[in-house]
Amino acid sequence: MMLPILLVIWLESPIFYIILLLINVGLYIEAIKLSKYSSSKRTVLITKIFIITFSSFILVLKINNFLSEFHFFLSLLFFFLISLIIFKNKLFTCFIINLIFLSSFLSLILFDNNSQILLYLIIINSVSDIGAYLGGSILKGPKIFPKTSPNKTYSGSICAILLSILVATSLQFSSNLNINIFIGLSISLFGQTGDLIESIYKRKNNVKDSGVFIPGHGGFLDRFDSLLLSIIFIVIPIYFNLI
């Protein structure tokens, strides 16, 4: 699934925009489909309107260069805080939609300005997923969240982090070893958190998979859940010129 995307980014092909659009359509369709299980329809609708209005406003300002980098960063921070409030109030649909928009917007910025970082990010995130799966399958051991996400184990999580750090230091985001270790660790942790959030979202709506995009493997949200938070995280070290 990720290999064609990695190839397109590596070649810096404009096909990336089409792929991103198709992925976004799939993500939004699945999120809206799951929203029918939400208990507070009116609150969800109001929040959706706010998210779409605010995000569109910020996007238009940035495109027209009305926002400095600092103010844009503050806007993203405010946007994320709103997401946390939404999440706290269990408006999972709005939270997921918010993350989809924000991560997609940032992935466009990364592709246009530094496609190599986006390429490395996806590679490490994929390695983290593979490490978690293999570590959990082979080493097994106690579950981290047995009720919410019964397949996640401590051994799998630790393997995911170690492999991510190893790959991050090999790819060398920075000349500083400590920064590479921090980035590998953070990408894995944020990726695992994104996966956990999607598990909570599905558990809340009593569904096993978000969709049937890949028969037997789930939908778009199941495939890209760990990237939603990782892409948002990577902006932080970029903003502070760490990479």
C-alpha positions as CSV (number, residue, x, y, z in Angstrom):
1,M,0.0,0.0,0.0
2,M,2.7,2.4,1.0
3,L,5.3,1.4,-1.7
4,P,3.6,3.3,-4.6
5,I,3.2,6.4,-2.4
6,L,6.9,6.2,-1.4
7,L,7.9,5.9,-5.0
8,V,5.8,8.9,-6.1
9,I,7.2,11.0,-3.3
10,W,10.8,9.9,-4.1
11,L,10.3,10.9,-7.7
12,E,8.5,14.1,-6.7
13,S,5.8,13.3,-9.1
14,P,2.7,15.5,-9.3
15,I,0.7,12.2,-9.2
16,F,1.2,12.6,-5.4
17,Y,-1.6,15.3,-5.4
18,I,-4.0,12.9,-7.0
19,I,-3.1,10.1,-4.6
20,L,-3.5,12.4,-1.6
21,L,-6.9,13.5,-2.9
22,L,-8.1,10.0,-3.3
23,I,-6.9,9.0,0.1
24,N,-8.6,12.0,1.7
25,V,-11.9,11.2,0.0
26,G,-11.6,7.6,1.4
27,L,-10.8,8.9,4.9
28,Y,-13.6,11.4,4.9
29,I,-16.2,8.9,3.6
30,E,-15.2,6.5,6.4
31,A,-15.3,9.1,9.1
32,I,-18.7,10.4,8.0
33,K,-20.0,6.9,7.7
34,L,-19.0,6.1,11.3
35,S,-20.5,9.4,12.5
36,K,-24.0,8.0,12.1
37,Y,-23.4,6.2,15.4
38,S,-22.7,9.4,17.2
39,S,-25.2,10.2,20.0
40,S,-25.1,14.0,19.8
41,K,-26.0,14.9,16.2
42,R,-26.5,18.6,16.8
43,T,-23.3,19.1,18.7
44,V,-21.3,17.1,16.1
45,L,-22.9,19.2,13.3
46,I,-22.0,22.5,15.0
47,T,-18.5,21.3,15.7
48,K,-18.0,20.2,12.0
49,I,-19.1,23.6,10.8
50,F,-16.6,25.3,13.1
51,I,-13.8,23.0,12.0
52,I,-14.5,23.4,8.3
53,T,-14.9,27.2,8.6
54,F,-11.8,27.8,10.7
55,S,-9.6,25.4,8.8
56,S,-10.7,26.9,5.4
57,F,-10.0,30.4,6.8
58,I,-6.5,29.5,7.9
59,L,-5.8,27.7,4.6
60,V,-6.9,30.7,2.6
61,L,-4.8,33.1,4.7
62,K,-1.7,30.9,4.4
63,I,-2.1,30.5,0.6
64,N,-2.4,34.2,0.2
65,N,0.6,34.9,2.4
66,F,-1.4,36.8,5.0
67,L,0.1,34.7,7.8
68,S,3.7,34.7,8.9
69,E,5.3,31.4,9.8
70,F,5.0,32.2,13.5
71,H,1.3,33.1,13.3
72,F,0.6,30.1,11.2
73,F,2.3,27.9,13.8
74,L,0.2,29.5,16.5
75,S,-2.9,28.8,14.4
76,L,-2.0,25.2,14.0
77,L,-1.4,25.0,17.8
78,F,-4.8,26.5,18.5
79,F,-6.4,24.2,15.9
80,F,-4.8,21.2,17.7
81,L,-6.0,22.4,21.2
82,I,-9.5,22.7,19.8
83,S,-9.1,19.1,18.6
84,L,-8.2,18.0,22.2
85,I,-11.3,19.7,23.5
86,I,-13.4,17.9,20.9
87,F,-11.7,14.6,21.8
88,K,-12.3,15.2,25.5
89,N,-16.0,15.6,24.9
90,K,-16.0,12.4,22.9
91,L,-16.8,14.0,19.6
92,F,-14.6,11.5,17.9
93,T,-15.9,12.1,14.4
94,C,-15.1,15.8,14.5
95,F,-11.7,15.0,16.0
96,I,-10.9,12.5,13.2
97,I,-12.1,14.9,10.5
98,N,-9.9,17.6,12.1
99,L,-6.8,15.4,12.1
100,I,-7.5,14.3,8.4
101,F,-7.6,17.9,7.3
102,L,-4.6,19.1,9.3
103,S,-2.3,16.1,8.4
104,S,-3.3,16.4,4.7
105,F,-2.5,20.1,4.7
106,L,0.8,19.6,6.3
107,S,1.7,16.7,4.0
108,L,1.2,19.0,1.0
109,I,3.5,21.6,2.6
110,L,6.1,19.0,3.3
111,F,5.9,17.6,-0.3
112,D,6.2,21.1,-1.8
113,N,9.1,22.2,0.4
114,N,11.0,19.1,1.5
115,S,9.7,15.9,0.1
116,Q,12.6,14.0,1.6
117,I,11.3,14.5,5.1
118,L,7.9,13.3,4.1
119,L,9.5,10.3,2.5
120,Y,11.5,9.5,5.7
121,L,8.5,10.1,7.9
122,I,6.4,7.5,6.0
123,I,9.2,5.0,6.0
124,I,9.8,5.3,9.8
125,N,6.0,5.2,10.5
126,S,5.7,2.0,8.4
127,V,8.7,0.4,10.1
128,S,7.1,1.2,13.5
129,D,3.9,-0.5,12.4
130,I,5.8,-3.6,11.2
131,G,7.9,-3.6,14.4
132,A,4.8,-3.5,16.5
133,Y,3.1,-6.3,14.6
134,L,6.2,-8.6,14.6
135,G,7.2,-7.9,18.2
136,G,3.6,-8.5,19.4
137,S,3.3,-11.7,17.3
138,I,6.6,-13.2,18.2
139,L,7.3,-12.1,21.8
140,K,3.6,-11.7,22.8
141,G,3.3,-10.8,26.5
142,P,0.8,-8.6,28.4
143,K,-1.6,-6.3,26.5
144,I,-1.3,-2.5,26.9
145,F,-5.0,-1.7,26.4
146,P,-6.8,-5.1,26.5
147,K,-10.3,-3.7,26.3
148,T,-9.7,-0.9,23.8
149,S,-7.1,-2.4,21.5
150,P,-6.5,-6.1,22.4
151,N,-3.8,-6.7,19.8
152,K,-1.3,-4.1,21.2
153,T,1.3,-5.5,23.5
154,Y,4.2,-3.9,25.5
155,S,6.7,-6.0,23.6
156,G,5.2,-4.9,20.2
157,S,5.3,-1.2,21.3
158,I,8.9,-1.5,22.5
159,C,10.0,-3.2,19.3
160,A,8.3,-0.5,17.2
161,I,10.1,2.2,19.1
162,L,13.6,0.5,18.8
163,L,13.2,-0.1,15.1
164,S,12.0,3.4,14.5
165,I,15.0,4.9,16.3
166,L,17.3,2.6,14.4
167,V,15.9,3.7,11.0
168,A,15.8,7.4,12.0
169,T,19.5,7.3,12.9
170,S,20.3,5.6,9.7
171,L,18.3,8.0,7.5
172,Q,19.8,11.0,9.5
173,F,17.2,13.6,9.7
174,S,19.9,15.6,11.5
175,S,23.6,15.5,12.0
176,N,22.9,15.3,15.8
177,L,22.5,11.7,17.0
178,N,20.3,12.8,19.9
179,I,17.8,14.6,17.6
180,N,17.6,11.6,15.3
181,I,16.8,9.3,18.3
182,F,14.2,11.8,19.5
183,I,12.6,12.0,16.1
184,G,12.5,8.2,15.7
185,L,11.0,7.8,19.2
186,S,8.4,10.5,18.7
187,I,7.3,9.3,15.3
188,S,6.7,5.8,16.7
189,L,4.9,7.1,19.8
190,F,2.7,9.5,17.9
191,G,2.0,6.8,15.3
192,Q,1.0,4.3,18.0
193,T,-1.2,7.0,19.7
194,G,-2.9,7.7,16.3
195,D,-3.6,4.0,16.0
196,L,-5.0,3.9,19.5
197,I,-7.3,6.8,18.9
198,E,-8.7,5.1,15.8
199,S,-9.2,1.9,17.9
200,I,-11.2,3.9,20.5
201,Y,-13.2,5.5,17.6
202,K,-14.1,2.1,16.2
203,R,-14.7,0.6,19.7
204,K,-17.1,3.5,20.4
205,N,-19.1,2.7,17.3
206,N,-18.9,-1.1,17.7
207,V,-17.2,-1.7,14.4
208,K,-14.2,-3.9,13.7
209,D,-12.8,-2.1,10.6
210,S,-13.3,1.4,9.4
211,G,-14.1,0.2,5.9
212,V,-13.4,-2.5,3.3
213,F,-10.9,-0.7,1.0
214,I,-8.5,-3.7,1.4
215,P,-10.6,-6.9,2.0
216,G,-9.4,-8.5,5.2
217,H,-7.2,-5.5,6.2
218,G,-9.7,-2.8,6.8
219,G,-10.3,0.7,5.3
220,F,-8.4,3.9,4.8
221,L,-8.5,4.9,8.4
222,D,-7.1,1.5,9.4
223,R,-4.2,2.0,7.0
224,F,-3.4,5.6,7.7
225,D,-4.4,6.1,11.3
226,S,-0.8,6.2,12.6
227,L,0.3,8.8,10.1
228,L,-2.4,11.3,11.1
229,L,-0.5,12.4,14.3
230,S,3.0,11.6,13.0
231,I,2.7,14.2,10.2
232,I,1.5,16.8,12.6
233,F,4.4,16.1,15.0
234,I,7.2,16.4,12.3
235,V,6.3,20.1,11.9
236,I,7.7,20.9,15.4
237,P,11.3,19.9,14.8
238,I,11.1,21.5,11.3
239,Y,9.8,24.8,12.8
240,F,12.6,24.9,15.4
241,N,15.2,24.1,12.7
242,L,16.2,20.8,14.3
243,I,16.1,19.1,10.9
